[in-house]
Amino acid sequence: MAVACQPPGSAAFTRLITEFEPSLPPPHAGDTLKVDCRVSGTPPRLPAEHELALFRIGQSALHNIEHHARASSATVELTFGPDRVRLTVRDDGVGFQPPDDYEDLARTGKLGLLGMNERALLIGGALSIVTARGSGTVISVEAPAEADAPDDRARHGSRT
């Protein structure tokens, strides 16, 4: 896996890739996945639970790309706004038929996307999947940059 992070030295992405890479199966002959990483905006210090959830969502998305997408490249972007953070992982792979309901995935034993959705909800965020067979996949999660109080999460429709 070849990785290029912008700006150089983006510690979060370097950690994501270096901790993720050893868990991958050995590549098939000739397989290479090029991963570009980008950070935009001014990164605030996120609550620990937000950092962990975003890290695990990114890790799971890269795992799915490596195992299912047959992609040659992927992009991981972390965008910071004044009060929101967005993680976007996109690939140029084969895409897939998205589920009508995340619970359908649990019934078939496919827990990666379900886990990503649950992690997004736990930090007051929302997961979005844009894909179609033959056109790659974009997975993004947008969440508040600060932890909501439990009452606020309930008001915004998130589960705890």
C-alpha positions as CSV (number, residue, x, y, z in Angstrom):
1,M,0.0,0.0,0.0
2,A,1.5,3.3,-1.0
3,V,0.5,6.3,1.1
4,A,0.8,10.0,0.5
5,C,-0.5,12.4,3.2
6,Q,-1.2,16.1,2.6
7,P,-0.2,18.2,4.5
8,P,2.9,16.0,5.0
9,G,3.2,14.6,8.4
10,S,-0.5,14.4,9.1
11,A,-0.1,12.4,12.3
12,A,-3.7,11.0,12.4
13,F,-3.5,9.6,8.9
14,T,0.0,8.3,9.3
15,R,-1.2,6.5,12.4
16,L,-4.3,5.2,10.6
17,I,-2.4,3.8,7.7
18,T,0.6,2.4,9.7
19,E,-1.7,0.7,12.2
20,F,-4.0,-0.6,9.5
21,E,-1.4,-1.9,7.1
22,P,-0.1,-4.8,9.1
23,S,-3.6,-6.2,9.5
24,L,-4.0,-6.6,5.7
25,P,-3.5,-9.9,4.0
26,P,-0.5,-10.1,1.8
27,P,-1.3,-8.5,-1.6
28,H,-1.9,-10.6,-4.6
29,A,0.8,-10.4,-7.2
30,G,0.7,-7.1,-8.9
31,D,-1.9,-5.6,-6.5
32,T,-1.2,-2.1,-5.1
33,L,-3.6,0.3,-3.4
34,K,-2.5,3.9,-3.5
35,V,-4.0,5.9,-0.6
36,D,-3.9,9.7,-0.7
37,C,-4.6,11.5,2.6
38,R,-5.8,15.1,2.9
39,V,-6.5,17.3,5.9
40,S,-8.2,20.7,5.5
41,G,-9.3,23.3,7.9
42,T,-7.8,23.9,11.4
43,P,-7.9,20.7,13.4
44,P,-9.3,21.3,16.9
45,R,-8.6,18.9,19.7
46,L,-11.5,16.5,19.3
47,P,-13.0,14.6,22.2
48,A,-11.3,11.2,22.6
49,E,-14.4,9.3,21.7
50,H,-14.7,11.3,18.4
51,E,-11.1,10.6,17.5
52,L,-11.5,6.9,18.2
53,A,-14.8,6.6,16.3
54,L,-13.4,8.4,13.3
55,F,-10.2,6.4,13.4
56,R,-12.2,3.1,13.5
57,I,-14.6,4.2,10.7
58,G,-11.6,5.1,8.5
59,Q,-9.9,1.8,9.4
60,S,-13.1,-0.2,8.5
61,A,-13.6,1.7,5.3
62,L,-10.0,0.9,4.2
63,H,-10.5,-2.7,5.2
64,N,-13.5,-2.9,3.0
65,I,-11.7,-1.3,0.1
66,E,-8.8,-3.7,0.4
67,H,-11.0,-6.8,0.7
68,H,-13.9,-6.0,-1.6
69,A,-13.5,-3.0,-3.8
70,R,-10.8,-4.2,-6.2
71,A,-9.7,-0.5,-6.2
72,S,-6.3,0.8,-7.4
73,S,-6.6,4.0,-5.4
74,A,-8.4,5.5,-2.4
75,T,-8.5,9.0,-0.8
76,V,-9.0,9.6,2.9
77,E,-10.0,13.2,3.7
78,L,-10.5,14.8,7.1
79,T,-12.1,18.2,6.9
80,F,-12.5,20.5,9.9
81,G,-15.1,23.3,10.0
82,P,-15.8,25.7,12.9
83,D,-18.0,23.2,14.7
84,R,-18.1,20.0,12.5
85,V,-15.6,17.4,11.3
86,R,-16.1,15.3,8.2
87,L,-14.2,12.1,7.3
88,T,-14.5,11.0,3.7
89,V,-13.1,7.8,2.3
90,R,-13.5,7.2,-1.5
91,D,-12.2,4.6,-3.9
92,D,-12.2,3.8,-7.6
93,G,-13.3,0.2,-7.1
94,V,-16.2,-1.9,-8.3
95,G,-18.9,-0.4,-6.0
96,F,-21.8,-2.4,-4.6
97,Q,-25.5,-2.4,-4.1
98,P,-26.1,-0.4,-0.9
99,P,-28.5,-1.9,1.7
100,D,-31.9,-0.5,2.1
101,D,-31.5,-0.8,5.8
102,Y,-28.3,-1.3,7.9
103,E,-30.1,-4.0,9.9
104,D,-30.2,-6.1,6.7
105,L,-26.5,-6.3,6.9
106,A,-26.5,-7.7,10.4
107,R,-28.9,-10.5,9.4
108,T,-26.4,-11.5,6.6
109,G,-23.4,-11.3,8.9
110,K,-21.9,-8.2,7.2
111,L,-21.1,-6.0,10.1
112,G,-18.5,-3.5,8.7
113,L,-21.0,-0.9,7.4
114,L,-23.3,-1.5,10.4
115,G,-20.4,-0.9,12.8
116,M,-19.4,2.3,10.9
117,N,-23.0,3.6,11.2
118,E,-23.2,2.8,14.9
119,R,-19.9,4.5,15.6
120,A,-21.1,7.6,13.7
121,L,-24.4,7.7,15.7
122,L,-22.5,7.3,19.0
123,I,-20.7,10.6,18.4
124,G,-23.8,12.4,17.2
125,G,-22.8,12.0,13.6
126,A,-24.3,10.6,10.4
127,L,-22.9,8.1,8.0
128,S,-23.4,8.5,4.2
129,I,-22.7,5.9,1.6
130,V,-22.7,6.8,-2.1
131,T,-22.1,3.8,-4.4
132,A,-23.3,1.9,-7.4
133,R,-22.0,-1.2,-9.1
134,G,-19.0,-0.2,-11.3
135,S,-18.6,3.3,-10.0
136,G,-16.6,3.1,-6.8
137,T,-17.7,4.1,-3.3
138,V,-17.7,7.2,-1.1
139,I,-18.2,6.8,2.6
140,S,-18.4,9.9,4.7
141,V,-19.3,10.7,8.3
142,E,-20.0,14.2,9.6
143,A,-20.0,14.8,13.3
144,P,-19.9,17.7,15.8
145,A,-16.3,18.7,16.7
146,E,-17.3,18.9,20.3
147,A,-19.1,16.3,22.4
148,D,-22.8,16.9,22.9
149,A,-24.4,16.5,26.3
150,P,-26.5,13.3,26.5
151,D,-29.7,15.4,26.3
152,D,-28.5,17.1,23.1
153,R,-27.8,13.7,21.5
154,A,-31.4,12.6,22.2
155,R,-32.8,15.8,20.8
156,H,-30.7,15.4,17.6
157,G,-32.0,11.8,17.1
158,S,-28.7,10.0,18.0
159,R,-28.7,6.9,20.1
160,T,-26.4,6.3,23.1
